[in-house]
Amino acid sequence: MPRFSIDGDVAEIHDLIRGAEGALNQAVYGIKLLQEEGNDVSVCTTVNKLNFNRISNIKKLIQNLSIKSYLFQGLMPIGSGKTNIEELRLSPRRMKEIVQKLKLTFQRLYLNVTKYLHKASKEGFQKGELRTLAGRMCKTRDPNKKEDDYKIKNKGKNLPVQGLCADILKIAMGNLFLILEPREIKLINSVHDELVFECKTEEADEVAAIVKTEMGKAGNFFLKDIPCIAEVTIANFWKKE
């Protein structure tokens, strides 16, 4: 999924942070162009001293652009952040306050998700283990290691979700192997929830359709009420640029 950076709701702030005049207009134009072609787009906002008090305005801009995937992050010492990190980085206390506000916003918007996460966190902490929807056991406690309570509770929230994603991917991999291996189409890499196949150019569209279908079927086997739609990209290279 293509990702854009939007660090301000107005050009004055975004362009200043990005160091390029017209950067916000270009980002918005690119987002709309991709959406018109049927693509989902992800947006990331790097929170810093210049925009932390405009987060609500930035969120409204993101909502108006119909963005489905939105990420907030703190300033990191990479790219232009290497030269101005001390000038722009917020204090840990202020970042914690912002994260807490965003967390409360998420919880109000997604009440059922929040209830599920709280229930899984409590169960994982009390039992020391949880099962994914596929039935696979995930341990939240390591008997040979002392961990803080909050880490164990976070495992309770994360493992059922991440574990099911892994289960779905493994099922899709098995089914795709049975379909594609007889045609000498090779699975050459797997990263998190991504699979990379190698095939002949003239087969690419057909293989892409097969992969999309099988990935979706594997997901909907467990998540029957949730659309499971895989994104497929055709390229002439393996490395993600």
C-alpha positions as CSV (number, residue, x, y, z in Angstrom):
1,M,0.0,0.0,0.0
2,P,1.5,3.4,-1.0
3,R,2.3,5.6,2.0
4,F,2.3,9.4,2.1
5,S,3.6,11.7,4.8
6,I,1.2,14.5,6.0
7,D,2.7,16.5,8.9
8,G,0.3,19.4,8.8
9,D,-3.2,20.4,7.9
10,V,-2.0,23.5,6.1
11,A,0.9,24.1,3.7
12,E,2.6,26.5,6.0
13,I,3.4,23.8,8.6
14,H,3.7,20.7,6.3
15,D,5.9,22.4,3.8
16,L,8.1,23.8,6.6
17,I,8.6,20.4,8.2
18,R,9.3,18.7,4.8
19,G,11.5,21.5,3.6
20,A,9.8,21.8,0.2
21,E,7.3,24.4,-1.0
22,G,4.2,22.9,-2.3
23,A,4.8,19.5,-0.6
24,L,1.3,19.3,0.9
25,N,-0.5,20.0,-2.3
26,Q,1.7,17.4,-4.1
27,A,0.9,14.8,-1.4
28,V,-2.8,15.5,-1.6
29,Y,-2.8,15.4,-5.4
30,G,-0.9,12.1,-5.4
31,I,-3.3,10.5,-2.9
32,K,-6.4,11.5,-4.9
33,L,-4.8,10.3,-8.1
34,L,-4.1,6.8,-6.7
35,Q,-7.5,6.6,-5.1
36,E,-9.1,7.5,-8.5
37,E,-7.3,4.5,-9.9
38,G,-8.8,2.2,-7.2
39,N,-5.8,2.1,-4.8
40,D,-6.0,2.3,-1.0
41,V,-3.5,4.7,0.5
42,S,-1.7,4.9,3.9
43,V,-0.7,8.2,5.6
44,C,1.8,8.7,8.3
45,T,2.2,11.8,10.5
46,T,5.4,12.5,12.4
47,V,4.4,14.3,15.5
48,N,6.8,17.1,16.6
49,K,6.9,20.6,18.2
50,L,5.6,22.3,15.1
51,N,2.4,20.2,14.6
52,F,1.5,18.5,18.0
53,N,-1.1,21.1,18.7
54,R,-2.8,20.6,15.4
55,I,-3.3,16.8,15.5
56,S,-7.1,17.1,15.5
57,N,-7.0,19.3,12.4
58,I,-4.6,16.8,10.7
59,K,-7.0,14.0,11.6
60,K,-9.9,15.9,10.0
61,L,-7.9,16.3,6.8
62,I,-7.1,12.6,6.7
63,Q,-10.8,11.7,7.2
64,N,-11.8,14.1,4.4
65,L,-9.3,12.2,2.1
66,S,-11.0,8.9,3.0
67,I,-7.7,7.4,4.2
68,K,-8.1,3.8,5.5
69,S,-4.7,3.3,7.1
70,Y,-3.3,6.1,9.3
71,L,-0.1,6.0,11.4
72,F,1.3,8.5,14.0
73,Q,4.9,8.3,15.0
74,G,7.5,10.3,16.9
75,L,10.5,12.0,15.2
76,M,13.3,9.6,14.5
77,P,17.0,10.4,13.6
78,I,16.7,9.4,9.9
79,G,16.6,11.6,6.8
80,S,16.1,15.2,7.6
81,G,15.4,14.2,11.2
82,K,19.1,13.7,11.7
83,T,19.8,17.5,11.5
84,N,16.9,18.9,13.5
85,I,15.8,16.2,15.9
86,E,16.8,18.1,19.0
87,E,15.0,21.2,17.8
88,L,11.7,19.4,16.9
89,R,11.5,16.3,19.0
90,L,8.9,16.4,21.8
91,S,9.7,15.4,25.4
92,P,8.8,11.8,26.4
93,R,6.1,13.2,28.7
94,R,4.4,15.2,26.0
95,M,4.6,12.3,23.6
96,K,3.0,10.1,26.2
97,E,0.1,12.6,26.6
98,I,-0.5,12.6,22.8
99,V,-0.4,8.9,22.5
100,Q,-2.9,8.6,25.3
101,K,-5.3,11.0,23.6
102,L,-5.0,9.1,20.3
103,K,-5.6,5.9,22.2
104,L,-8.8,7.2,23.8
105,T,-10.0,8.4,20.4
106,F,-9.4,5.0,18.9
107,Q,-11.3,3.3,21.8
108,R,-14.3,5.6,21.3
109,L,-14.4,4.9,17.6
110,Y,-14.0,1.1,17.8
111,L,-15.8,0.0,21.0
112,N,-16.1,-3.7,20.1
113,V,-12.4,-3.9,19.1
114,T,-11.5,-2.2,22.4
115,K,-13.6,-4.7,24.4
116,Y,-12.0,-7.6,22.6
117,L,-8.5,-6.4,23.2
118,H,-9.2,-5.8,26.9
119,K,-10.7,-9.2,27.3
120,A,-7.7,-10.9,25.5
121,S,-5.2,-8.9,27.5
122,K,-6.9,-10.0,30.8
123,E,-7.1,-13.6,29.7
124,G,-3.5,-13.7,28.5
125,F,-2.3,-12.2,31.8
126,Q,-4.3,-14.6,34.0
127,K,-3.8,-17.9,32.0
128,G,-0.4,-17.2,30.5
129,E,-1.6,-18.5,27.2
130,L,-4.2,-17.8,24.4
131,R,-5.4,-19.6,21.3
132,T,-5.9,-18.0,17.9
133,L,-9.2,-18.6,16.0
134,A,-7.3,-21.3,14.2
135,G,-6.8,-23.1,17.5
136,R,-3.0,-22.6,17.8
137,M,-1.7,-22.0,21.3
138,C,0.3,-18.8,22.0
139,K,2.2,-18.4,25.2
140,T,2.0,-15.0,26.9
141,R,4.4,-15.9,29.8
142,D,7.9,-17.3,29.6
143,P,8.5,-19.5,32.7
144,N,12.2,-18.9,32.4
145,K,12.0,-15.1,32.2
146,K,10.6,-12.4,34.5
147,E,8.6,-9.8,32.6
148,D,6.7,-6.7,33.5
149,D,3.0,-7.1,33.8
150,Y,2.3,-4.6,31.0
151,K,4.4,-6.6,28.6
152,I,2.4,-9.8,29.3
153,K,-0.9,-7.9,28.9
154,N,0.3,-6.5,25.6
155,K,1.1,-10.0,24.4
156,G,-2.4,-10.9,25.2
157,K,-3.6,-8.2,22.9
158,N,-1.1,-8.9,20.1
159,L,-0.7,-12.6,19.9
160,P,-4.2,-13.6,19.0
161,V,-4.2,-11.1,16.1
162,Q,-0.7,-11.6,14.9
163,G,-0.9,-15.4,15.4
164,L,-4.1,-15.6,13.4
165,C,-2.4,-13.6,10.6
166,A,0.4,-16.2,10.6
167,D,-2.1,-19.0,10.5
168,I,-3.9,-17.5,7.6
169,L,-0.7,-17.0,5.7
170,K,0.4,-20.5,6.2
171,I,-2.9,-21.9,4.9
172,A,-2.7,-19.7,1.9
173,M,0.9,-20.7,1.3
174,G,-0.1,-24.4,1.4
175,N,-3.0,-24.0,-1.0
176,L,-0.9,-21.8,-3.4
177,F,1.9,-24.4,-3.4
178,L,-0.6,-27.1,-4.6
179,I,-1.9,-24.8,-7.3
180,L,1.3,-23.1,-8.6
181,E,4.1,-25.7,-8.0
182,P,2.9,-28.0,-10.8
183,R,3.2,-25.0,-13.1
184,E,6.8,-24.4,-11.9
185,I,5.8,-21.1,-10.4
186,K,8.0,-20.6,-7.3
187,L,7.4,-19.0,-3.9
188,I,10.7,-17.3,-3.3
189,N,10.1,-15.2,-0.2
190,S,7.8,-14.5,2.7
191,V,7.9,-11.4,4.9
192,H,5.3,-11.0,7.6
193,D,2.0,-11.1,5.6
194,E,3.6,-10.8,2.2
195,L,4.4,-13.6,-0.3
196,V,6.7,-13.2,-3.3
197,F,6.3,-15.5,-6.4
198,E,8.3,-15.8,-9.5
199,C,6.7,-16.6,-12.8
200,K,6.9,-15.8,-16.5
201,T,5.8,-12.4,-17.6
202,E,3.0,-13.7,-19.7
203,E,1.6,-15.6,-16.6
204,A,1.8,-12.6,-14.2
205,D,-1.8,-11.4,-14.5
206,E,-3.2,-14.9,-14.1
207,V,-0.9,-15.7,-11.1
208,A,-1.8,-12.4,-9.5
209,A,-5.5,-13.3,-9.7
210,I,-4.9,-16.7,-8.2
211,V,-2.8,-15.4,-5.3
212,K,-5.4,-12.7,-4.5
213,T,-8.2,-15.2,-4.5
214,E,-6.4,-17.8,-2.3
215,M,-5.2,-15.2,0.2
216,G,-8.7,-13.9,0.5
217,K,-10.2,-17.4,0.9
218,A,-7.7,-18.3,3.6
219,G,-8.7,-15.2,5.6
220,N,-12.4,-15.6,5.2
221,F,-12.2,-19.2,6.4
222,F,-11.8,-17.8,9.9
223,L,-13.1,-14.2,9.5
224,K,-16.4,-14.9,7.9
225,D,-18.0,-11.5,8.5
226,I,-15.0,-9.4,7.6
227,P,-13.9,-8.8,4.0
228,C,-10.4,-10.2,3.5
229,I,-8.9,-8.6,0.4
230,A,-5.3,-9.2,-0.5
231,E,-3.3,-6.5,-2.4
232,V,-1.2,-7.9,-5.3
233,T,1.6,-6.1,-7.1
234,I,3.3,-7.2,-10.3
235,A,6.9,-6.1,-10.7
236,N,10.1,-7.1,-12.5
237,F,12.2,-7.2,-9.4
238,W,12.2,-8.9,-6.0
239,K,13.6,-6.1,-3.8
240,K,11.1,-3.6,-2.4
241,E,12.1,-0.2,-3.7
